[in-house]
Amino acid sequence: MTTHTELPSMRESLLDVAGKKIFVAETGDGPPVLLLHGGGPGASGVSNYSRNIGELAKRYRVIVPDLPGYGRSTKGIDLADPFGSLAAGIRGLLDELDLDKAHLVGNSYGGACALRLALDTPDRVDRMVLMGPGGIGTTRALPTPGLTSLLNYYTGDGPSRPKLEKFIRQYLVFNAADVPDDVIDARYRDSLDPEVLANPPLRRPKSLRALWKMDFTRDPRLSRLPVPTLVLWGAEDKVNRPSGGRMLADRLPNCDLYTVANTGHWVQFERADLFNRLCADFLAGRR
């Protein structure tokens, strides 16, 4: 059973990072934890973690940015190296917040951002929790139906509410009834931001070189990454294949893997009580 908690009061700011703006909401006290959201249409930090922020803020300083290209942050990322571009933005955000090191929690696109940041600068990451992260074995098989639906949202006949509802109810979650209509309404409204329409942040790679950069299982640094990592993967994930969890566990030297039954791509939303408990305990060193 999922606990629906109200969001606590949050401090909001728009920080300048290398000439671009990153929107941040934060609350709580304690070790800093950045929550990095997924890359679906209309995604943003606070909306993606609405069922987790309050609980985690009881023990941690919870920092929730809108990733570059999303929400109230500056639109546009480097499509030649999307994960590197996201990681550079969040690393710059750590600098602006005067944080030498922080825990990273990332879902899907945000998980890929966290993992790339850790590979490039492992000294900036304390512990990581990754939920169905992108970039795991992506060059070893054709895209999943869920990822195809996601990548096609802004193409063809363009965005529509039925198109978004199908992606969310059919591919993003295991139990379609768990997603309220108002969540879909808000995501659809945000997906129509004119700046996003002009420059969607999640698109098919334009070159084979960019595609290979987006597959972490081909990065030799993965087997040397010292950051303690907890991987949570929904057993019924239709966006990123659950087999990616085993790939990470086999390659990362300090990785715990938890496969979540009857759960899709949105573990932190669908199984919030379980996620909040596992995440808080892991980040505190209780494994």
Sequence and secondary structure as in RCSB ss.txt:
>XXXX:A:sequence
MTTHTELPSMRESLLDVAGKKIFVAETGDGPPVLLLHGGGPGASGVSNYSRNIGELAKRYRVIVPDLPGYGRSTK
GIDLADPFGSLAAGIRGLLDELDLDKAHLVGNSYGGACALRLALDTPDRVDRMVLMGPGGIGTTRALPTPGLTSL
LNYYTGDGPSRPKLEKFIRQYLVFNAADVPDDVIDARYRDSLDPEVLANPPLRRPKSLRALWKMDFTRDPRLSRL
PVPTLVLWGAEDKVNRPSGGRMLADRLPNCDLYTVANTGHWVQFERADLFNRLCADFLAGRR
>XXXX:A:secstr
          EEEEEEETTEEEEEEEE  SSEEEEE   STT  HHHHTTTTHHHHTTTSEEEEE  TTSTTS  
   TTSHHHHHHHHHHHHHHHTT S EEEEEETHHHHHHHHHHHH GGGEEEEEEES S SSTTSS   HHHHHH
HTTTSTT   HHHHHHIIIIII S GGGS HHHHHHHHHHHT HHHHHS SS   SSHHHHHHT GGG GGGGG 
 S EEEEEETT SSS THHHHHHHHH TTEEEEEETT  S HHHHTHHHHHHHHHHHHTT  
